[in-house]
Amino acid sequence: MVVVGQLEVAFILGSLAAGIPVTGYVYQWASRISNPVFGWISFIFLAIVLCAVYYTIASTVLPVMFSYEGTPTNAWWITIKLIGMIGSSCCSFAFG
């Protein structure tokens, strides 16, 4: 019974995610709904949240998956590498 409820939530979130445009998502839609200042604030908030998510993954999930000692220094270096990889891939897609 619990699996059915979790699948229902997953399908609803999947259908919502499919309707969200990827290009210019935060700034574009927040600027259209409110104003450009709110769009930039939303973008900065999203950047902070993404950094927190990457750090959480680097400090909790990866040490268990790859069996290494998870120290704060390791987590920061992995977070910086993840942000660099994501940023470089976004730049390569944007600028060819």
The first five atom37 places (N, CA, C, CB, O) and aatype in JSON, in Angstrom:
{
  "aatype": [12, 19, 19, 19, 7, 5, 10, 6, 19, 0, 13, 9, 10, 7, 15, 10, 0, 0, 7, 9, 14, 19, 16, 7, 18, 19, 18, 5, 17, 0, 15, 1, 9, 15, 2, 14, 19, 13, 7, 17, 9, 15, 13, 9, 13, 10, 0, 9, 19, 10, 4, 0, 19, 18, 18, 16, 9, 0, 15, 16, 19, 10, 14, 19, 12, 13, 15, 18, 6, 7, 16, 14, 16, 2, 0, 17, 17, 9, 16, 9, 11, 10, 9, 7, 12, 9, 7, 15, 15, 4, 4, 15, 13, 0, 13, 7],
  "atom_mask": [
    [1, 1, 1, 1, 1],
    [1, 1, 1, 1, 1],
    [1, 1, 1, 1, 1],
    [1, 1, 1, 1, 1],
    [1, 1, 1, 0, 1],
    [1, 1, 1, 1, 1],
    [1, 1, 1, 1, 1],
    [1, 1, 1, 1, 1],
    [1, 1, 1, 1, 1],
    [1, 1, 1, 1, 1],
    [1, 1, 1, 1, 1],
    [1, 1, 1, 1, 1],
    [1, 1, 1, 1, 1],
    [1, 1, 1, 0, 1],
    [1, 1, 1, 1, 1],
    [1, 1, 1, 1, 1],
    [1, 1, 1, 1, 1],
    [1, 1, 1, 1, 1],
    [1, 1, 1, 0, 1],
    [1, 1, 1, 1, 1],
    [1, 1, 1, 1, 1],
    [1, 1, 1, 1, 1],
    [1, 1, 1, 1, 1],
    [1, 1, 1, 0, 1],
    [1, 1, 1, 1, 1],
    [1, 1, 1, 1, 1],
    [1, 1, 1, 1, 1],
    [1, 1, 1, 1, 1],
    [1, 1, 1, 1, 1],
    [1, 1, 1, 1, 1],
    [1, 1, 1, 1, 1],
    [1, 1, 1, 1, 1],
    [1, 1, 1, 1, 1],
    [1, 1, 1, 1, 1],
    [1, 1, 1, 1, 1],
    [1, 1, 1, 1, 1],
    [1, 1, 1, 1, 1],
    [1, 1, 1, 1, 1],
    [1, 1, 1, 0, 1],
    [1, 1, 1, 1, 1],
    [1, 1, 1, 1, 1],
    [1, 1, 1, 1, 1],
    [1, 1, 1, 1, 1],
    [1, 1, 1, 1, 1],
    [1, 1, 1, 1, 1],
    [1, 1, 1, 1, 1],
    [1, 1, 1, 1, 1],
    [1, 1, 1, 1, 1],
    [1, 1, 1, 1, 1],
    [1, 1, 1, 1, 1],
    [1, 1, 1, 1, 1],
    [1, 1, 1, 1, 1],
    [1, 1, 1, 1, 1],
    [1, 1, 1, 1, 1],
    [1, 1, 1, 1, 1],
    [1, 1, 1, 1, 1],
    [1, 1, 1, 1, 1],
    [1, 1, 1, 1, 1],
    [1, 1, 1, 1, 1],
    [1, 1, 1, 1, 1],
    [1, 1, 1, 1, 1],
    [1, 1, 1, 1, 1],
    [1, 1, 1, 1, 1],
    [1, 1, 1, 1, 1],
    [1, 1, 1, 1, 1],
    [1, 1, 1, 1, 1],
    [1, 1, 1, 1, 1],
    [1, 1, 1, 1, 1],
    [1, 1, 1, 1, 1],
    [1, 1, 1, 0, 1],
    [1, 1, 1, 1, 1],
    [1, 1, 1, 1, 1],
    [1, 1, 1, 1, 1],
    [1, 1, 1, 1, 1],
    [1, 1, 1, 1, 1],
    [1, 1, 1, 1, 1],
    [1, 1, 1, 1, 1],
    [1, 1, 1, 1, 1],
    [1, 1, 1, 1, 1],
    [1, 1, 1, 1, 1],
    [1, 1, 1, 1, 1],
    [1, 1, 1, 1, 1],
    [1, 1, 1, 1, 1],
    [1, 1, 1, 0, 1],
    [1, 1, 1, 1, 1],
    [1, 1, 1, 1, 1],
    [1, 1, 1, 0, 1],
    [1, 1, 1, 1, 1],
    [1, 1, 1, 1, 1],
    [1, 1, 1, 1, 1],
    [1, 1, 1, 1, 1],
    [1, 1, 1, 1, 1],
    [1, 1, 1, 1, 1],
    [1, 1, 1, 1, 1],
    [1, 1, 1, 1, 1],
    [1, 1, 1, 0, 1]
  ],
  "atom_positions": [
    [[0.82, -1.19, 0.0], [0.0, 0.0, 0.0], [0.86, 1.26, 0.0], [-0.93, 0.0, 1.2], [0.56, 2.23, -0.69]],
    [[1.95, 1.22, 0.78], [2.85, 2.37, 0.85], [3.52, 2.59, -0.5], [3.9, 2.18, 1.95], [3.74, 3.73, -0.91]],
    [[3.85, 1.5, -1.18], [4.52, 1.6, -2.48], [3.62, 2.3, -3.49], [4.91, 0.21, -3.0], [4.09, 3.1, -4.29]],
    [[2.34, 2.01, -3.44], [1.4, 2.64, -4.36], [1.35, 4.15, -4.11], [-0.02, 2.01, -4.21], [1.34, 4.93, -5.06]],
    [[1.31, 4.56, -2.87], [1.3, 5.98, -2.55], [2.59, 6.67, -2.97], [0.0, 0.0, 0.0], [2.55, 7.79, -3.49]],
    [[3.74, 6.02, -2.75], [5.01, 6.61, -3.16], [5.12, 6.71, -4.67], [6.16, 5.79, -2.6], [5.64, 7.7, -5.19]],
    [[4.65, 5.69, -5.38], [4.65, 5.75, -6.84], [3.75, 6.87, -7.35], [4.22, 4.42, -7.43], [4.07, 7.54, -8.33]],
    [[2.62, 7.06, -6.69], [1.71, 8.13, -7.09], [2.38, 9.49, -6.93], [0.41, 8.08, -6.26], [2.29, 10.34, -7.82]],
    [[3.04, 9.7, -5.81], [3.76, 10.95, -5.59], [4.88, 11.11, -6.62], [4.34, 11.01, -4.16], [5.08, 12.21, -7.15]],
    [[5.6, 10.04, -6.91], [6.69, 10.1, -7.9], [6.16, 10.44, -9.28], [7.44, 8.77, -7.95], [6.77, 11.23, -9.99]],
    [[5.04, 9.87, -9.66], [4.46, 10.18, -10.98], [3.96, 11.62, -11.05], [3.32, 9.22, -11.29], [4.11, 12.28, -12.08]],
    [[3.39, 12.11, -9.97], [2.92, 13.51, -9.96], [4.11, 14.45, -10.07], [2.12, 13.8, -8.66], [4.07, 15.4, -10.85]],
    [[5.17, 14.21, -9.29], [6.35, 15.06, -9.37], [7.02, 14.96, -10.74], [7.34, 14.69, -8.28], [7.53, 15.95, -11.25]],
    [[7.02, 13.77, -11.32], [7.58, 13.6, -12.66], [6.81, 14.38, -13.7], [0.0, 0.0, 0.0], [7.41, 14.98, -14.59]],
    [[5.5, 14.36, -13.61], [4.7, 15.11, -14.58], [4.88, 16.62, -14.4], [3.21, 14.74, -14.46], [4.89, 17.37, -15.37]],
    [[5.02, 17.06, -13.15], [5.29, 18.49, -12.92], [6.67, 18.88, -13.44], [5.19, 18.81, -11.42], [6.83, 19.94, -14.03]],
    [[7.66, 18.02, -13.23], [9.01, 18.33, -13.7], [9.09, 18.34, -15.21], [10.0, 17.31, -13.14], [9.88, 19.09, -15.78]],
    [[8.29, 17.53, -15.87], [8.3, 17.51, -17.33], [7.75, 18.81, -17.92], [7.51, 16.33, -17.84], [8.08, 19.15, -19.05]],
    [[6.92, 19.51, -17.18], [6.34, 20.75, -17.68], [7.16, 21.99, -17.4], [0.0, 0.0, 0.0], [6.82, 23.07, -17.87]],
    [[8.25, 21.86, -16.64], [9.07, 23.01, -16.29], [10.15, 23.18, -17.35], [9.7, 22.86, -14.88], [10.89, 22.23, -17.61]],
    [[10.27, 24.35, -17.95], [11.33, 24.56, -18.93], [12.69, 24.58, -18.25], [11.1, 25.86, -19.7], [12.84, 25.12, -17.15]],
    [[13.69, 23.99, -18.9], [15.02, 23.92, -18.32], [15.79, 25.21, -18.57], [15.78, 22.71, -18.89], [16.51, 25.67, -17.69]],
    [[15.66, 25.8, -19.74], [16.43, 26.98, -20.08], [15.86, 28.21, -19.39], [16.44, 27.19, -21.6], [14.69, 28.53, -19.56]],
    [[16.68, 28.87, -18.61], [16.26, 30.1, -17.94], [15.19, 29.89, -16.9], [0.0, 0.0, 0.0], [14.37, 30.77, -16.67]],
    [[15.19, 28.74, -16.28], [14.07, 28.37, -15.42], [13.82, 29.35, -14.29], [14.31, 27.0, -14.84], [12.75, 29.96, -14.23]],
    [[14.79, 29.53, -13.4], [14.51, 30.32, -12.2], [14.39, 31.79, -12.53], [15.61, 30.11, -11.17], [13.39, 32.43, -12.2]],
    [[15.4, 32.34, -13.18], [15.39, 33.78, -13.45], [14.25, 34.15, -14.38], [16.73, 34.23, -14.05], [13.53, 35.12, -14.13]],
    [[14.08, 33.39, -15.44], [13.09, 33.74, -16.45], [11.67, 33.77, -15.87], [13.14, 32.74, -17.6], [10.94, 34.75, -16.08]],
    [[11.29, 32.73, -15.16], [9.91, 32.68, -14.69], [9.68, 33.57, -13.48], [9.54, 31.26, -14.36], [8.6, 34.15, -13.34]],
    [[10.66, 33.69, -12.6], [10.49, 34.59, -11.47], [10.45, 36.04, -11.94], [11.63, 34.4, -10.45], [9.72, 36.85, -11.37]],
    [[11.21, 36.36, -12.99], [11.17, 37.73, -13.54], [9.84, 38.01, -14.21], [12.31, 37.94, -14.54], [9.31, 39.12, -14.11]],
    [[9.29, 37.03, -14.88], [8.0, 37.24, -15.54], [6.86, 37.36, -14.53], [7.71, 36.09, -16.51], [5.93, 38.16, -14.71]],
    [[6.93, 36.58, -13.48], [5.86, 36.62, -12.49], [5.92, 37.9, -11.67], [5.94, 35.41, -11.57], [4.89, 38.51, -11.4]],
    [[7.12, 38.3, -11.28], [7.24, 39.46, -10.4], [8.03, 40.57, -11.09], [7.92, 39.06, -9.08], [7.45, 41.39, -11.8]],
    [[9.35, 40.6, -10.88], [10.21, 41.6, -11.52], [11.63, 41.03, -11.59], [10.19, 42.96, -10.74], [11.91, 40.01, -10.96]],
    [[12.53, 41.67, -12.34], [13.89, 41.13, -12.5], [14.66, 41.01, -11.19], [14.66, 41.99, -13.44], [15.49, 40.1, -11.05]],
    [[14.42, 41.89, -10.23], [15.13, 41.79, -8.95], [14.75, 40.49, -8.24], [14.81, 43.01, -8.04], [15.62, 39.79, -7.72]],
    [[13.48, 40.17, -8.23], [13.04, 38.92, -7.64], [13.61, 37.72, -8.39], [11.5, 38.85, -7.61], [13.9, 36.69, -7.79]],
    [[13.77, 37.86, -9.71], [14.38, 36.8, -10.5], [15.81, 36.53, -10.08], [0.0, 0.0, 0.0], [16.22, 35.38, -9.97]],
    [[16.59, 37.59, -9.86], [17.97, 37.42, -9.43], [18.04, 36.85, -8.02], [18.72, 38.77, -9.49], [18.9, 36.01, -7.73]],
    [[17.16, 37.28, -7.15], [17.14, 36.73, -5.79], [16.81, 35.24, -5.84], [16.1, 37.48, -4.91], [17.4, 34.45, -5.1]],
    [[15.88, 34.85, -6.69], [15.54, 33.44, -6.84], [16.72, 32.65, -7.37], [14.33, 33.27, -7.77], [16.98, 31.53, -6.92]],
    [[17.45, 33.22, -8.34], [18.62, 32.54, -8.89], [19.69, 32.34, -7.82], [19.19, 33.34, -10.07], [20.28, 31.27, -7.73]],
    [[19.95, 33.36, -7.01], [20.95, 33.26, -5.96], [20.54, 32.21, -4.93], [21.17, 34.63, -5.27], [21.37, 31.43, -4.47]],
    [[19.25, 32.19, -4.58], [18.76, 31.18, -3.65], [18.95, 29.78, -4.22], [17.28, 31.43, -3.33], [19.35, 28.87, -3.5]],
    [[18.66, 29.6, -5.52], [18.84, 28.3, -6.15], [20.3, 27.89, -6.14], [18.3, 28.33, -7.58], [20.62, 26.73, -5.91]],
    [[21.21, 28.83, -6.4], [22.64, 28.52, -6.39], [23.09, 28.07, -5.0], [23.47, 29.73, -6.84], [23.87, 27.13, -4.88]],
    [[22.6, 28.72, -3.96], [22.94, 28.33, -2.6], [22.4, 26.94, -2.28], [22.4, 29.36, -1.59], [23.09, 26.13, -1.67]],
    [[21.17, 26.68, -2.69], [20.57, 25.38, -2.44], [21.33, 24.28, -3.18], [19.09, 25.38, -2.87], [21.56, 23.2, -2.62]],
    [[21.74, 24.54, -4.43], [22.49, 23.54, -5.17], [23.83, 23.24, -4.51], [22.71, 24.0, -6.6], [24.24, 22.08, -4.44]],
    [[24.5, 24.27, -4.02], [25.76, 24.05, -3.31], [25.53, 23.21, -2.06], [26.42, 25.4, -2.93], [26.32, 22.32, -1.75]],
    [[24.45, 23.48, -1.35], [24.14, 22.7, -0.14], [23.83, 21.24, -0.49], [22.96, 23.32, 0.61], [24.23, 20.33, 0.24]],
    [[23.12, 21.03, -1.59], [22.81, 19.66, -2.0], [24.07, 18.92, -2.41], [21.79, 19.66, -3.17], [24.26, 17.76, -2.04]],
    [[24.95, 19.57, -3.18], [26.2, 18.93, -3.58], [27.05, 18.6, -2.36], [26.98, 19.84, -4.55], [27.65, 17.52, -2.3]],
    [[27.12, 19.51, -1.4], [27.9, 19.24, -0.19], [27.29, 18.07, 0.59], [27.97, 20.49, 0.71], [28.03, 17.23, 1.11]],
    [[25.98, 18.02, 0.67], [25.32, 16.91, 1.38], [25.61, 15.58, 0.7], [23.81, 17.15, 1.45], [25.88, 14.59, 1.38]],
    [[25.56, 15.56, -0.62], [25.88, 14.33, -1.34], [27.33, 13.94, -1.1], [25.63, 14.5, -2.85], [27.64, 12.77, -0.85]],
    [[28.24, 14.94, -1.16], [29.66, 14.64, -1.0], [30.0, 14.19, 0.42], [30.48, 15.86, -1.36], [30.95, 13.44, 0.61]],
    [[29.25, 14.65, 1.4], [29.59, 14.3, 2.78], [28.85, 13.08, 3.31], [29.31, 15.47, 3.67], [29.29, 12.48, 4.29]],
    [[27.74, 12.7, 2.71], [26.97, 11.58, 3.24], [26.86, 10.39, 2.29], [25.6, 12.05, 3.6], [27.06, 9.25, 2.71]],
    [[26.54, 10.64, 1.04], [26.25, 9.54, 0.13], [27.53, 8.94, -0.47], [25.34, 10.02, -0.99], [27.7, 7.72, -0.46]],
    [[28.41, 9.78, -0.97], [29.6, 9.28, -1.66], [30.54, 8.48, -0.77], [30.35, 10.42, -2.25], [31.08, 7.47, -1.23]],
    [[30.79, 8.87, 0.5], [31.64, 8.02, 1.33], [31.1, 6.61, 1.52], [31.83, 8.66, 2.68], [31.87, 5.65, 1.61]],
    [[29.81, 6.48, 1.58], [29.22, 5.14, 1.74], [29.31, 4.36, 0.43], [27.74, 5.25, 2.2], [29.59, 3.17, 0.44]],
    [[29.07, 5.04, -0.69], [29.1, 4.36, -1.99], [30.5, 3.9, -2.37], [28.55, 5.28, -3.07], [30.67, 2.8, -2.89]],
    [[31.5, 4.74, -2.1], [32.86, 4.44, -2.56], [33.8, 4.05, -1.43], [33.42, 5.62, -3.29], [35.0, 3.93, -1.66]],
    [[33.31, 3.87, -0.24], [34.05, 3.38, 0.92], [35.34, 4.16, 1.18], [34.38, 1.92, 0.74], [36.44, 3.6, 1.15]],
    [[35.2, 5.44, 1.44], [36.34, 6.25, 1.84], [35.94, 7.06, 3.06], [36.82, 7.17, 0.69], [34.76, 7.16, 3.4]],
    [[36.93, 7.64, 3.71], [36.67, 8.41, 4.93], [36.1, 9.77, 4.56], [37.96, 8.57, 5.77], [36.74, 10.55, 3.86]],
    [[34.91, 10.04, 5.02], [34.25, 11.29, 4.7], [34.61, 12.39, 5.7], [0.0, 0.0, 0.0], [34.01, 12.47, 6.77]],
    [[35.57, 13.22, 5.36], [35.94, 14.35, 6.2], [35.37, 15.63, 5.6], [37.48, 14.45, 6.35], [35.04, 15.65, 4.42]],
    [[35.25, 16.69, 6.38], [34.77, 17.95, 5.82], [35.64, 18.48, 4.68], [34.68, 19.0, 6.91], [35.13, 19.07, 3.73]],
    [[36.95, 18.27, 4.78], [37.84, 18.73, 3.71], [37.57, 17.96, 2.41], [39.32, 18.56, 4.12], [37.5, 18.56, 1.34]],
    [[37.4, 16.64, 2.52], [37.05, 15.85, 1.34], [35.72, 16.3, 0.75], [36.99, 14.36, 1.69], [35.59, 16.41, -0.47]],
    [[34.76, 16.56, 1.6], [33.44, 16.97, 1.12], [33.52, 18.3, 0.38], [32.45, 17.07, 2.29], [32.88, 18.46, -0.65]],
    [[34.3, 19.26, 0.91], [34.44, 20.55, 0.22], [35.12, 20.4, -1.12], [35.22, 21.54, 1.08], [34.68, 21.01, -2.1]],
    [[36.18, 19.58, -1.21], [36.86, 19.4, -2.49], [35.95, 18.72, -3.5], [38.13, 18.58, -2.31], [35.93, 19.1, -4.67]],
    [[35.21, 17.74, -3.07], [34.28, 17.06, -3.99], [33.18, 18.02, -4.42], [33.67, 15.81, -3.33], [32.77, 18.0, -5.58]],
    [[32.69, 18.85, -3.5], [31.66, 19.83, -3.85], [32.19, 20.81, -4.89], [31.19, 20.59, -2.6], [31.5, 21.12, -5.86]],
    [[33.4, 21.29, -4.7], [33.99, 22.22, -5.66], [34.16, 21.55, -7.02], [35.36, 22.74, -5.15], [33.9, 22.16, -8.05]],
    [[34.58, 20.29, -7.02], [34.73, 19.57, -8.29], [33.38, 19.35, -8.97], [35.41, 18.22, -8.06], [33.28, 19.49, -10.19]],
    [[32.35, 19.02, -8.2], [31.01, 18.84, -8.78], [30.49, 20.13, -9.38], [30.03, 18.34, -7.72], [29.94, 20.13, -10.49]],
    [[30.66, 21.24, -8.66], [30.2, 22.53, -9.18], [30.98, 22.89, -10.44], [30.35, 23.65, -8.11], [30.41, 23.41, -11.4]],
    [[32.3, 22.63, -10.44], [33.1, 22.89, -11.63], [32.69, 22.04, -12.82], [0.0, 0.0, 0.0], [32.62, 22.54, -13.94]],
    [[32.4, 20.76, -12.58], [31.97, 19.89, -13.67], [30.63, 20.33, -14.23], [31.88, 18.45, -13.19], [30.44, 20.37, -15.45]],
    [[29.69, 20.65, -13.35], [28.37, 21.1, -13.82], [28.51, 22.42, -14.57], [27.39, 21.24, -12.63], [27.91, 22.6, -15.63]],
    [[29.3, 23.35, -14.02], [29.49, 24.64, -14.67], [30.16, 24.53, -16.02], [0.0, 0.0, 0.0], [29.77, 25.2, -16.97]],
    [[31.18, 23.67, -16.13], [31.86, 23.52, -17.41], [30.96, 22.84, -18.44], [33.15, 22.72, -17.23], [31.0, 23.18, -19.62]],
    [[30.15, 21.88, -18.0], [29.23, 21.26, -18.96], [28.16, 22.24, -19.41], [28.58, 20.02, -18.35], [27.76, 22.22, -20.58]],
    [[27.68, 23.09, -18.51], [26.7, 24.12, -18.91], [27.32, 25.1, -19.88], [26.17, 24.87, -17.68], [26.68, 25.5, -20.85]],
    [[28.57, 25.51, -19.63], [29.24, 26.43, -20.56], [29.49, 25.78, -21.91], [30.56, 26.91, -19.96], [29.37, 26.44, -22.94]],
    [[29.85, 24.5, -21.92], [30.09, 23.84, -23.2], [28.8, 23.71, -24.0], [30.72, 22.47, -22.99], [28.82, 23.79, -25.23]],
    [[27.67, 23.5, -23.31], [26.4, 23.44, -24.02], [25.96, 24.83, -24.49], [25.31, 22.83, -23.14], [25.39, 24.97, -25.57]],
    [[26.24, 25.83, -23.69], [25.81, 27.19, -24.02], [26.64, 27.81, -25.14], [25.86, 28.07, -22.8], [26.12, 28.51, -26.01]],
    [[27.94, 27.56, -25.1], [28.83, 28.23, -26.04], [29.4, 27.31, -27.11], [29.95, 28.87, -25.3], [30.21, 27.73, -27.94]],
    [[28.98, 26.06, -27.1], [29.39, 25.14, -28.15], [30.66, 24.56, -27.94], [0.0, 0.0, 0.0], [31.12, 23.76, -28.76]]
  ]
}
